[in-house]
Amino acid sequence: MTTQQQINIAAPRSGDIDPKYIRQSASSSSNWEMFKWLFMRISGPILLVLIFTHLFTNLMLGDGVHGLNFGLVAGKWASPLWQIWDLVMLWLAMIHGTIGVATIIDDYTKKDRTRVAFKVALYLASITIVVLGTLVIFTFEPCMTDAAGNLLDNSPSFCFNQ
Amino acid sequence: MTTTLEPTNNTEEVGAVESFTVTMQVRRYQPEFHEEAYWDTWTIEMYGTDRVLDALHKIKWEIDGTLTFRRSCAHGICGSDAMRINGVNRLACKVLLKDLDLSKPVTVEPIKGLPVEKDMIVDMEPFFQSYREIMPFLIADESREPTRERLQSAEARERFDDTTKCILCAACTSSCPVFWTDGQYFGPAAIVNAHRFIFDDRDEGGDMRLEVLNDKEGVWRCRTTFNCTEACPRGIQVTKAIAEVKQAILARNI
């Protein structure tokens, strides 16, 4: 007599499921994934408005591209409106982009180590840009002088009136 | 006088079905003989009424008996013979050869994203495991067990009518690029079957299913590429169903 081979059938609710078929990720009860998804949907349209208005004011209004220099940027950042505008644009774009690239990394990396390496690099780069960008927007000095103490030629007009 | 069916000489012209030669290019995987998968090509004579499944049958029955594929009903109901035909997921029993471009070989491959075991046969277990996890059965409060059948209005039935049509052929899940990446995503089929119960007003397990799908591998991995809707042999609006489940989770949590 041949020994009877035990046959395991993965039947619903039998609890007899080959471990290789069990989903890897432990189900988390947090809404993290939902908020990430929601953030992408909300920040997307806002970014469209922010970016295209930014491009229009910088490249089309006034002298257009020819008027684009240090003075224009310095002049814009003297106004709280543009400070906040650029700050919101920076944060939304960086978070939106980071989530997007993180998703791509998750999709295309096979080994856990590669995944972690890419993600660490991504998060470091994002944090550096956000921190530096925020710092520049708030500590920006529009009336820069050269070594001799004279205002730079391209300084915005209000610097010369002081 | 009795009428008998007598063979007449002109039946060939009356019932004539156009015939043509078809080149079938089939992705073979025979782990007993070859480590790697390879392509086999056959040129066969088929008829205008034949489907891709008939061509595979002709090869298996008359040319090469080792060709392996699943099929049960052969009429688009059982969902056994989903495969990649000319690069898109279809049921072999629902694709007529005459509707394909026969000037080029017709390519037949196993569905993607699931481990291939032999020729067209893939391990469907990961697919069914996702299906089990969304609890595809009626969950009702036992303390309020009815003494007669649970009645439902036509309007309430209409709400989830589309998703009742699923035959679990895996054409949608194995057409999803997110599923291809690591096979961990629940996949369109599991979400469609969750939708069928979440929006059933007789069912009371909706919250549990939404909780299951509000996961890293749940509905939020859907990127609305519409491959699933395009692949569904039953014409289910799969992507729409997934979006409705997303909305239900949002509405529940916010």
HADDOCK unambig.tbl for C-alpha pairs under 7 A between the chains (distance, minus, plus):
assign (segid A and resid 12 and name CA) (segid B and resid 132 and name CA) 6.20 0.50 0.50
assign (segid A and resid 21 and name CA) (segid B and resid 125 and name CA) 6.95 0.50 0.50
assign (segid A and resid 21 and name CA) (segid B and resid 126 and name CA) 5.48 0.50 0.50
assign (segid A and resid 21 and name CA) (segid B and resid 129 and name CA) 6.77 0.50 0.50
assign (segid A and resid 23 and name CA) (segid B and resid 184 and name CA) 6.36 0.50 0.50
assign (segid A and resid 27 and name CA) (segid B and resid 215 and name CA) 6.03 0.50 0.50
assign (segid A and resid 28 and name CA) (segid B and resid 215 and name CA) 6.44 0.50 0.50
assign (segid A and resid 33 and name CA) (segid B and resid 215 and name CA) 6.82 0.50 0.50
assign (segid A and resid 33 and name CA) (segid B and resid 216 and name CA) 6.04 0.50 0.50
assign (segid A and resid 33 and name CA) (segid B and resid 220 and name CA) 6.46 0.50 0.50
assign (segid A and resid 34 and name CA) (segid B and resid 220 and name CA) 6.55 0.50 0.50
assign (segid A and resid 37 and name CA) (segid B and resid 220 and name CA) 6.42 0.50 0.50
assign (segid A and resid 107 and name CA) (segid B and resid 181 and name CA) 5.41 0.50 0.50
assign (segid A and resid 108 and name CA) (segid B and resid 181 and name CA) 6.76 0.50 0.50
